[in-house]
């Protein structure tokens, strides 16, 4: 189990964003490996990658809407945005490592 820092909200947010960055780098590596193999699987992965990135960015506004308009602190909005992307990155990591 990974030890999560406590204390200031920005410390926890920085840790969560580091975890997102770390997992995203793994997904990039796994996707590049799949793309280097070529063939229909690589073609499908390339299309999926573009569609997922556009969709994740397009839906971010709806994901952070409650925090933005409820006058929540900036760290709450950033935490929701990090969580929004982390769900998708984790799903891709699980899918690519099967």
N, C-alpha and C positions, 0 to 999 in steps of 0.2 A: 504494500500500500504506500502510495506516495504521500509524503508529508506536505501539507498545504500551509503556507504561511498565514498567520493571523495578524491582527493589528490593523493598520490603516487600510481602508478599502482599496486605495490605489495599489498597495502592495499585492493584495489578492488578485486584483485585475491584471497587474503586470505578470503575475505568475500564470494566470489563465491564458493570457495572450501569448506567453512563451510556449505553453502547452499546445495552443493552436498552431503556432508557427512550426513547432517541432513535428507535429502530426502532419501538417500540410507538406513539409519537406519530404516526409516518407511517402506521401501520396504522389508527389511529383516524381520521385525516384521510381516508384512502382509503375506509374503511367508511362514514363519514358522507356522503361524496360519493355512494357507491352507494345509501345509504338515502334520500337526498334525491331521487334520480331516481324512486323509487317503482316500483310494479309488482311482478310475480312475482319478479324478480331481487332486489329490495330485501327482499321478504318472506323469501325463502330465506336471504339474508345475515343478517337479524336472528335467525332461528332458529338458523342455524349459529353465530353469534357467542355466543349464550347457551349452547348445547350445548358448544362448545369451551372456554369459560371454566369451566364446571362440571367438565368432564372434566380440564382441566389442573390445577385445584385438587385434584380428587379423587385424581389419580395422583401428586401431588407427594410424598406420604408414602412411596410405593414407590420413587420416584426417589432420595430422600435416605436411605433406610433403611441402605444399606451404610456410609455415613459416620457416621451417628448411632450405630450400634451397634458400630462398630469403634474408638470413642473417638478419632475424628479431630478435629483442631482446628476451631473454629467457622468459619474462613475456607473450609475444604474443604466443609463442609455448605452454606454460603452460595454457594460457587462452583457446586456441583452444582444447587442450586435455581435459580440464575440461568441456568445452561445448560439446565435443564429448560424454563423459560419461553421462552428465546431461540430454541430450535428451533421452537417453535410460532409465535412471532411472525414469524420469518424465513419460514416456510412461508406464512403469511398474506400477508406483503408480496409474495412472489413471485407468489402466486396472484392478488392484487388488481392487480398491475401488468402482467399479461399482456394 
